[in-house]
Amino acid sequence: MKKIKTFEEAMARIEELERENADLRKELEYYKQRKASGRQPHNAKWTAIYNDFVICYEKGMDLIEIADRNGISKRSVYRYKAYYEEMLKKNPKVVAGATEKKKGE
């Protein structure tokens, strides 16, 4: 970078840096607003699909049928199944009891 010798050169450089800064702020805002890729957190939508998966799985539906019913990938169904089995190992009464209550309602 060349050395700035005059006031006019300094002002021109400041304007150039302000434009660059504005462009970078726009780019940063774009990255803040874009949707994150990959697995999403366990929000209301995830919970609703998971609860439907549990009901269907305990009724004996095929995993492929569950995927088609909920409009999700086969891989997601296997993830739900792994999560279900993990929860079943930790506390079998809570997982099994939750679906029994829904069936009886």
C-alpha positions in Angstrom: 0.0 0.0 0.0 1.3 3.4 -0.9 1.8 6.1 1.7 -0.9 8.8 1.8 0.7 12.2 1.6 -2.2 14.7 1.2 -5.5 15.3 2.8 -7.4 14.7 -0.5 -5.7 11.2 -0.8 -6.7 10.4 2.8 -10.4 11.4 2.1 -10.5 9.4 -1.1 -9.1 6.4 0.8 -11.7 6.8 3.6 -14.5 6.9 1.0 -13.1 3.8 -0.7 -13.0 2.0 2.7 -16.5 3.1 3.6 -17.9 1.6 0.3 -16.0 -1.6 1.0 -17.3 -1.7 4.5 -20.9 -1.2 3.3 -20.5 -4.1 0.8 -19.1 -6.3 3.5 -22.1 -5.5 5.8 -24.5 -6.4 3.0 -22.7 -9.7 2.5 -22.7 -10.4 6.3 -26.4 -9.7 6.4 -27.0 -12.2 3.6 -25.1 -14.9 5.5 -27.0 -14.1 8.8 -30.4 -14.4 7.0 -29.8 -17.5 4.9 -31.2 -20.8 6.1 -28.8 -23.1 7.7 -28.3 -26.4 6.0 -28.0 -29.8 7.6 -30.1 -31.1 10.5 -32.4 -28.7 12.2 -32.9 -28.5 15.9 -35.7 -30.4 17.7 -38.3 -27.7 17.2 -42.1 -28.1 17.0 -42.1 -29.4 13.4 -39.5 -32.1 14.3 -41.4 -33.1 17.4 -44.7 -33.4 15.6 -43.2 -35.7 12.9 -41.3 -37.7 15.6 -44.5 -38.2 17.6 -46.3 -39.4 14.5 -43.4 -41.7 13.7 -43.6 -43.2 17.2 -47.4 -43.9 16.8 -47.0 -45.4 13.4 -43.9 -47.4 14.3 -45.6 -48.9 17.3 -48.6 -49.8 15.2 -46.3 -51.8 13.0 -46.1 -49.7 9.9 -43.2 -50.1 7.6 -40.5 -47.4 7.8 -41.0 -46.6 4.1 -44.7 -46.1 4.6 -43.9 -43.7 7.5 -41.5 -41.8 5.3 -44.1 -41.4 2.6 -46.8 -40.4 5.1 -44.7 -37.6 6.6 -43.0 -36.5 3.4 -39.5 -37.1 4.8 -36.5 -39.1 3.6 -35.9 -42.7 4.5 -32.7 -41.6 6.2 -34.7 -39.3 8.5 -37.0 -42.2 9.4 -34.0 -44.2 10.4 -32.7 -41.3 12.5 -36.1 -41.1 14.2 -35.9 -44.8 14.8 -32.4 -44.6 16.4 -33.6 -41.7 18.6 -36.7 -43.7 19.6 -34.6 -46.8 20.5 -32.2 -44.6 22.5 -35.1 -43.1 24.4 -36.6 -46.5 25.0 -33.3 -47.8 26.5 -33.1 -44.8 28.8 -36.7 -44.9 30.1 -39.0 -47.5 28.6 -42.0 -46.5 30.7 -42.1 -42.9 29.5 -41.7 -43.7 25.8 -44.2 -46.5 25.7 -46.6 -44.7 28.1 -46.7 -41.6 25.9 -48.1 -43.5 22.9 -50.5 -45.5 24.9 -52.1 -42.4 26.2 -52.5 -41.0 22.7 -54.1 -44.3 21.5 -56.6 -44.2 24.4 -57.7 -40.6 23.8 
